[in-house]
Amino acid sequence: MSHLSQIKTRINNTKVLEQTLNDLGFQYNFKIPNKLDINVVNNTSDEFEFIWDGQEYSLVADIQTWKSNLDLDHLINQIIQQYSYNSIMEESTKYGFTNISETLMQDGSIKLIVQRWN
């Protein structure tokens, strides 16, 4: 018996989500016909998916058959943090900023320093 959990996210940029999944080492493919829904897969089956609702993605996972060695909450936090990092870097680059430094803090957060010369 499956038990699907749907978790709302603030993820709304497909390109940044793809980059995030790549950065975290996930394999994925786009569901047809929508071409915006994304299946994240392992060697044998779907792990979870991101479903597009027209404005943002929701993460959908079957917690009864969850096979990952990662806790689902930890996984979601990891994806959100990397997505946020990638979004900040994309936007800052678009406005002419460059990454000066980044530091992984003891609490797991990332400290970024970007600058732009006029």
Secondary structure, 3 states (H helix, E strand, C coil): CCCEEEEECCCCCHHHHHHHHHHCCCEEEECCCCCCCEEEECCCCEEEEEEECCCCEEEEEECCCCCCCCCHHHHHHHHHHHHHHHHHHHHHHHCCCEEEEEEECCCCCEEEEEECCC
